Amino acid sequence: MSDTSNSDSNTPENTGQSGAYPNSGYAWYVVVLLTIAYIFSYIDRIVLGLVLEPMKADLGLSDTNMGLLGGAAFAIFYATMGIPLGWLVDRKPRKLIVAMGAILWSAATMATGVARGFYQLFAARMAVGFGEAALSPSAMSLISDLFAPERRAKAIAFYSMALGVGSAIAYLVVGAILTYAENADLSYLSFLGVDKPWQVVFLAVGFPGILLGLIFLTVREPERKQTKLSATDGQGAATFRQTLGYIWGHKLPLIGLTVMVSGMTAIAYTSMWLPPLFERTWGWSAATFSNYNGSVLLFLAPASILFWGWLIDHFNQKGRHDMPFVVTRAGLAVLVVSSVIFPLMPDVWAAFVISQVANVGFTMVTAGGITAMLAILPSELRGQAVALYYMFISMTGLLIGPSVVPLFTDYVFRDESLIRYSMSLVPLLYGGTILLFSGIVGRAYREELARFND
């Protein structure tokens, strides 16, 4: 395939960036691979919550223990290792970083299935976080060099739809694997010490990612593009100190936007407790909830997030460059309100329908947030800045979402059956507070965006 652009609107003169963009067919091929990797990573990330109850019972763990495994254990490396990995993304072949990360997180997911206690599980989940930290900074850097700004939102939305699709596939596939394992003779896995259905789940969902990591070795690296505004005066990739200095110098739009998106992740990561919520509150089994939720998400998530990506590009091409922020703020409002309400519903179907409205808000923030961030980042520090962005939203989300819910349940309400109130408090207290200040961030964001589009 040719590495030249196939559209005049994709030329450097029209985008304010140096260098031609790759052929759109090859660019989308890379995005598809990145999206599949993101799907696998998200399945490996959330699978713990889908087998929480049997795993907790077999290993004698508490809600707080499981919250630490799903939150702090994963977040420690997922967040902190993003910084050195982001530094590498700005300097080294990104395909290698993605390949090694996929192999590591997949192997660590399989190791979770054979761990024998809390500390082994904690170590395995940290390794999953380490591997997954390599993906999104690399992906956003690659997408920025594969697509011109006015065509970027659809590619980012396609990549980001992996979150919803990954959730849907996880719910459906994990349910199928559990059904198989519960009725199968597992003696062929006895050499690994595997004799429980939940252990089979970790082995089965981890293995494909290793193969995908090897495929990434065949990807061609695109040329790195330069934005109009430089953070290093054309002296190559920014140092970490320069990156921090730039972010601090533009803290209200950059940090403010990041905090807004962290409201989404804090709420999104409470999803670990959705199966227990529906089981304890309305009597749905984990399998029943997984089948319903997975079936809806499989269609709702990609359709919704692709629509928002299309809408952002549509308005961007008409000169409405702040549309990513508009979608982000509106999505956060939808997510917060619906997430506060649905756990308090008296009827299971009312709760389920409103929870899907929350998923629409989630897709809006997911499509808009990172697109808005990339629009105000100089190219020389993009990998590091995106790593810091994901570090903050992931650390915040993972520490608040999975961990605060059981803390409310165990130490405030002191009754596992009252988990519904814990689930409602997280979006109210954190997301609601952020919404109060989002207007100030919006004004600063539009002023910053004007500098990049003058």
C-alpha positions in Angstrom: 0.0 0.0 0.0 1.1 3.5 -0.6 2.1 5.6 2.4 0.8 8.8 0.9 -2.4 10.5 1.7 -5.5 9.7 -0.4 -7.3 13.0 0.4 -6.3 16.6 0.0 -7.8 17.3 3.4 -5.2 15.0 4.9 -2.2 17.0 3.6 0.2 18.8 6.0 -0.8 22.2 4.6 -4.4 21.6 5.7 -3.7 20.1 9.1 -0.9 22.3 10.3 1.3 19.3 10.8 4.4 18.1 9.0 4.6 15.0 6.9 2.1 13.1 4.9 -0.3 10.7 6.6 -0.4 7.0 5.7 -2.9 5.5 3.3 -6.2 5.4 5.1 -6.7 1.7 4.5 -3.5 0.8 6.3 -4.2 3.4 9.0 -7.5 1.7 9.8 -5.9 -1.7 9.8 -3.6 -0.5 12.6 -6.5 1.0 14.5 -8.4 -2.3 14.2 -5.4 -4.2 15.7 -5.2 -1.6 18.5 -8.9 -1.9 19.1 -8.7 -5.7 19.4 -5.8 -5.3 21.8 -7.9 -2.9 23.9 -10.8 -5.3 23.9 -8.5 -8.1 25.2 -7.0 -5.8 27.8 -10.3 -4.6 29.0 -11.6 -8.2 29.3 -8.5 -9.1 31.3 -9.0 -6.0 33.5 -12.7 -6.6 34.4 -12.8 -10.4 34.5 -12.1 -10.3 38.2 -15.5 -8.7 38.9 -17.3 -11.3 36.8 -16.1 -14.2 38.9 -15.9 -12.3 42.2 -18.4 -14.3 44.3 -17.0 -17.8 43.6 -13.4 -16.6 43.8 -14.1 -14.8 47.1 -15.8 -17.9 48.5 -13.1 -20.4 47.4 -10.2 -18.3 48.7 -11.9 -17.0 51.8 -11.6 -13.3 50.9 -13.7 -10.3 51.9 -15.3 -7.6 49.8 -12.4 -5.3 50.8 -9.8 -7.8 49.7 -11.6 -8.1 46.3 -11.8 -4.4 46.0 -8.0 -4.1 46.6 -7.4 -6.7 43.9 -9.6 -5.1 41.4 -8.5 -1.5 42.3 -5.2 -0.8 44.1 -3.3 -3.9 42.8 -4.0 -3.1 39.2 -3.7 0.6 39.6 -0.3 0.6 41.2 1.6 -0.4 38.0 -1.1 0.6 35.5 -0.8 4.2 36.6 2.8 4.6 37.6 4.4 2.6 34.8 2.6 4.8 32.3 5.1 7.5 32.9 8.3 5.8 31.8 6.4 4.0 29.1 5.1 7.3 27.9 8.7 8.5 27.7 9.5 5.5 25.6 6.5 6.1 23.4 7.9 9.5 22.4 11.2 7.9 21.4 11.0 4.2 20.5 9.0 2.0 18.1 5.5 2.0 19.5 4.6 -1.3 17.9 7.2 -3.0 20.1 5.9 -1.4 23.3 2.4 -2.6 22.5 3.6 -6.1 21.6 5.5 -6.6 24.8 2.7 -5.1 26.9 0.1 -7.4 25.4 2.3 -10.5 26.1 2.9 -9.4 29.7 -0.7 -8.6 30.6 -2.0 -11.7 29.0 0.5 -14.0 30.8 -0.3 -12.3 34.1 -4.0 -12.8 33.6 -3.3 -16.5 33.1 -1.2 -16.4 36.3 -4.2 -15.0 38.2 -6.0 -18.3 37.6 -3.3 -20.4 39.2 -2.5 -18.0 42.2 -3.0 -19.6 45.6 -3.7 -16.7 47.9 -4.2 -12.9 48.3 -0.6 -11.9 47.9 0.0 -14.0 44.8 -3.2 -12.6 43.3 -2.1 -9.1 44.2 1.3 -9.6 42.4 -0.5 -11.1 39.3 -2.9 -8.1 39.1 0.0 -5.7 39.4 1.6 -7.4 36.4 -1.6 -7.1 34.4 -1.6 -3.4 35.2 2.1 -3.0 34.1 1.4 -4.6 30.8 -1.8 -2.7 30.0 -0.1 0.6 30.9 1.8 0.3 27.5 -1.3 0.3 25.3 -3.2 3.5 25.4 -0.2 6.0 25.3 1.1 4.1 22.3 -2.3 3.9 20.7 -3.0 7.6 21.0 0.4 8.5 19.7 0.0 6.1 16.7 -3.5 7.4 15.9 -2.3 11.0 16.0 0.3 10.1 13.4 -2.1 8.0 11.3 -5.0 10.5 11.0 -5.2 14.3 10.4 -6.9 16.2 13.3 -10.2 16.6 11.5 -10.4 12.9 10.9 -9.1 11.7 14.2 -12.2 11.5 16.4 -13.8 8.6 14.5 -10.5 6.6 14.8 -10.3 7.4 18.5 -14.0 6.5 19.0 -13.5 3.2 17.2 -10.5 2.4 19.4 -12.4 3.5 22.5 -15.5 1.4 21.7 -13.3 -1.5 22.9 -14.3 -0.5 26.4 -18.0 -1.2 25.8 -17.4 -4.1 23.4 -14.8 -5.6 25.8 -17.4 -5.4 28.6 -20.0 -7.0 26.5 -17.8 -9.8 25.3 -16.5 -10.4 28.8 -20.0 -10.8 30.2 -21.0 -13.2 27.4 -17.8 -15.1 27.1 -17.2 -15.5 30.8 -20.7 -16.8 31.2 -20.1 -19.3 28.5 -16.8 -20.4 29.9 -18.2 -20.8 33.4 -21.1 -22.9 32.0 -18.6 -25.1 30.2 -16.2 -25.4 33.1 -19.0 -26.2 35.6 -20.0 -29.2 33.5 -16.6 -30.4 32.3 -14.0 -32.7 33.7 -11.1 -30.4 34.6 -8.7 -33.2 35.5 -6.7 -32.3 32.3 -5.7 -29.1 34.0 -4.7 -30.7 37.3 -1.0 -30.2 36.6 -1.6 -26.5 36.9 -3.6 -26.9 40.1 -6.7 -25.8 38.3 -10.0 -27.4 39.5 -12.4 -24.5 39.7 -14.4 -23.0 36.9 -13.3 -19.4 37.8 -9.7 -20.5 37.3 -10.5 -21.8 33.8 -11.9 -18.3 33.0 -8.5 -16.6 33.7 -6.6 -19.1 31.6 -9.0 -18.9 28.6 -9.3 -15.1 28.4 -5.6 -14.5 28.9 -4.1 -16.7 26.2 -5.4 -14.9 23.0 -3.5 -11.7 24.0 -0.2 -13.4 23.7 -0.9 -14.3 20.1 -2.0 -10.7 19.4 1.2 -9.4 20.8 3.2 -11.3 18.3 1.0 -10.0 15.4 1.9 -6.4 16.4 5.5 -7.1 15.6 4.5 -6.9 11.9 3.0 -3.4 12.0 4.9 -0.5 10.3 5.7 2.6 12.4 4.1 5.8 10.9 6.2 9.0 10.6 5.9 11.2 13.7 4.2 14.5 12.9 4.8 18.0 14.3 2.0 20.2 15.5 1.9 24.0 14.9 2.8 24.8 18.5 6.0 23.2 19.8 7.0 22.4 23.4 10.7 22.0 22.5 11.3 24.6 19.7 11.9 21.8 17.2 14.5 20.0 19.3 12.8 16.6 19.2 10.9 14.7 21.9 10.3 16.6 25.1 12.0 15.6 28.3 9.8 14.5 31.3 10.7 17.8 33.0 9.6 19.8 29.9 6.4 17.8 29.8 5.6 18.6 33.4 6.5 22.2 33.0 4.2 22.5 29.9 1.3 20.9 31.7 1.7 23.1 34.8 1.9 26.1 32.6 -1.4 25.2 31.0 -2.9 23.5 34.1 -6.5 24.7 34.0 -7.4 23.3 30.6 -5.1 20.2 30.8 -5.5 19.2 34.4 -9.1 20.4 34.6 -10.1 18.2 31.6 -8.3 15.3 33.1 -10.1 15.6 36.4 -13.4 15.8 34.5 -12.7 12.5 32.7 -11.6 10.9 36.0 -15.2 11.4 37.2 -16.2 9.0 34.4 -13.5 6.4 35.4 -14.4 6.5 39.0 -18.0 5.6 38.2 -17.0 3.2 35.4 -14.8 1.1 37.7 -17.7 0.6 40.1 -18.9 -1.9 37.4 -16.9 -4.5 39.2 -19.7 -4.5 41.8 -22.6 -4.6 39.3 -23.1 -8.4 39.4 -23.1 -8.4 43.2 -25.4 -5.4 43.2 -28.0 -7.1 41.0 -27.7 -10.3 42.8 -27.9 -8.9 46.4 -30.5 -6.3 45.6 -32.9 -7.8 43.0 -32.0 -11.5 43.0 -30.5 -11.7 39.5 -27.6 -14.2 39.4 -24.3 -13.1 38.1 -24.9 -15.2 35.0 -28.3 -13.6 34.4 -27.0 -10.1 34.7 -24.0 -10.9 32.6 -26.1 -12.3 29.7 -28.5 -9.3 29.7 -25.8 -6.7 30.2 -23.5 -8.2 27.7 -26.1 -8.6 25.0 -27.2 -4.9 25.3 -23.6 -3.6 25.5 -22.5 -5.5 22.4 -24.7 -3.3 20.3 -25.2 -0.1 22.4 -21.6 0.6 23.2 -20.1 0.5 19.7 -23.1 2.3 18.1 -23.1 5.0 20.7 -19.4 5.7 20.8 -19.1 5.7 17.0 -22.0 8.1 16.8 -20.2 10.5 19.1 -17.0 10.2 17.2 -18.8 10.9 13.9 -20.6 13.9 15.5 -17.3 15.4 16.8 -15.6 15.1 13.4 -18.7 16.5 11.7 -18.7 19.7 13.8 -14.9 19.9 13.8 -14.9 20.0 10.0 -17.5 22.8 10.2 -15.2 24.8 12.5 -16.8 23.9 15.8 -13.5 22.7 17.3 -14.7 22.6 21.0 -17.2 19.8 20.3 -15.1 17.1 22.0 -15.3 19.1 25.2 -19.0 19.8 24.8 -19.6 16.0 24.4 -17.4 15.2 27.3 -19.2 17.6 29.7 -22.7 16.5 28.6 -21.7 12.8 28.9 -20.4 13.3 32.4 -23.7 14.9 33.4 -25.7 12.0 31.9 -23.4 9.4 33.6 -23.5 11.0 37.0 -27.3 11.5 37.2 -28.2 8.0 35.9 -25.5 6.3 38.1 -26.9 7.9 41.2 -30.5 6.9 40.4 -30.3 3.3 39.0 -29.1 1.5 42.2 -32.0 3.0 44.2 -34.7 1.7 41.8 -37.2 -0.7 43.4 -37.6 -2.7 40.2 -34.8 -4.6 38.6 -35.8 -3.7 35.0 -36.0 0.0 35.8 -32.6 -0.3 37.3 -31.2 -2.1 34.3 -32.6 0.3 31.8 -31.3 3.3 33.6 -27.9 1.6 33.9 -27.8 1.5 30.1 -28.4 5.3 30.0 -25.3 5.5 32.2 -23.4 3.5 29.6 -24.4 6.1 26.9 -22.9 8.8 29.1 -19.8 6.7 29.5 -19.4 6.4 25.8 -19.7 10.2 25.4 -16.9 10.9 27.9 -14.8 8.2 26.4 -15.1 9.5 22.8 -14.8 13.2 23.8 -12.2 13.3 26.6 -9.1 12.0 24.9 -10.0 13.7 21.6 -10.3 17.0 23.4 -6.9 16.4 25.1 -5.0 15.6 21.9 -6.3 18.8 20.4 -4.3 20.9 22.9 -1.1 18.9 23.2 2.1 19.6 21.2 3.3 16.5 19.4 6.7 16.3 21.1 5.2 15.5 24.5 2.1 13.6 23.4 3.2 10.2 24.6 4.2 11.4 28.1 1.2 13.7 28.5 -1.3 11.0 27.4 0.5 8.6 29.9 0.0 11.1 32.7 -3.6 11.6 31.6 -4.3 7.9 31.7 -2.3 7.6 35.0 -4.5 10.1 36.7 -7.8 9.0 35.4 -6.9 5.3 36.0 -5.5 5.8 39.4 -8.4 7.9 40.5 -11.0 5.5 38.9 -9.4 2.3 40.2 -8.8 3.6 43.7 -12.3 5.1 44.1 -14.5 2.8 42.0 -13.6 -0.8 43.2 -12.3 0.2 46.6 -14.7 2.9 48.0 -17.9 0.9 47.3 -16.9 -2.0 49.6 -15.6 0.4 52.2 -19.0 2.1 52.4 -20.6 -1.3 52.4 -18.4 -2.9 55.1 -17.7 0.1 57.4 -20.5 2.6 56.9 -23.6 0.6 56.2 -22.2 -2.6 57.7 -24.5 -4.8 55.6 -23.6 -6.4 52.3 -27.2 -6.3 51.2 -27.1 -2.4 51.3 -24.5 -2.2 48.5 -27.0 -0.2 46.4 -26.4 2.9 48.6 -22.6 2.5 48.3 -23.0 2.3 44.5 -25.1 5.5 44.5 -22.8 7.5 46.7 -19.7 7.3 44.6 -21.1 9.1 41.5 -22.9 11.6 43.7 -19.9 12.6 45.8 -17.1 12.5 43.2 -18.8 13.0 39.9 -21.3 15.6 41.2 -18.5 17.7 42.7 -16.6 17.7 39.4 -19.7 18.8 37.4 -19.9 21.9 39.6 -16.6 23.2 38.3 -16.8 22.0 34.7 -17.9 25.4 33.4 -14.7 27.0 34.5 -12.7 24.3 32.8 -14.7 24.8 29.6 -13.8 28.5 29.3 -10.1 27.7 29.9 -10.2 24.9 27.3 -11.7 27.1 24.6 -9.0 29.7 25.1 -6.3 27.1 24.9 -7.9 25.5 21.8 -8.0 28.9 20.0 -4.1 29.0 20.2 -3.9 25.8 18.3 -6.3 26.8 15.6 -5.2 30.4 14.9 
